[in-house]
Amino acid sequence: MVGVRAAQGTSYYEMVQHSQRVAEQIIKNPDIDSMTVITGGRDAGSMNFGRIMVQLKPRRSEEHTSE
């Protein structure tokens, strides 16, 4: 899971755009199979927080390794 945070007072729509920019960088990793972006709502009224749930490809199909 990746946490995404912006300044207090950030609107929901600004946070969606911010989270999308972060997600665009994450998905460039060839080991990522899929991801889900959740924006806003961590605490009641908290629109400046998002989460990106990342699913990695199975090890056998990874094109890239850290070695």
Rosetta blueprint (number, residue, H / E / L):
1 M L
2 V E
3 G E
4 V E
5 R E
6 A L
7 A L
8 Q L
9 G L
10 T L
11 S L
12 Y H
13 Y H
14 E H
15 M H
16 V H
17 Q H
18 H H
19 S H
20 Q H
21 R H
22 V H
23 A H
24 E H
25 Q H
26 I H
27 I L
28 K L
29 N L
30 P L
31 D L
32 I E
33 D E
34 S E
35 M E
36 T E
37 V E
38 I E
39 T E
40 G L
41 G L
42 R L
43 D L
44 A L
45 G L
46 S L
47 M L
48 N L
49 F E
50 G E
51 R E
52 I E
53 M E
54 V E
55 Q E
56 L E
57 K L
58 P L
59 R H
60 R H
61 S H
62 E L
63 E L
64 H L
65 T L
66 S L
67 E L
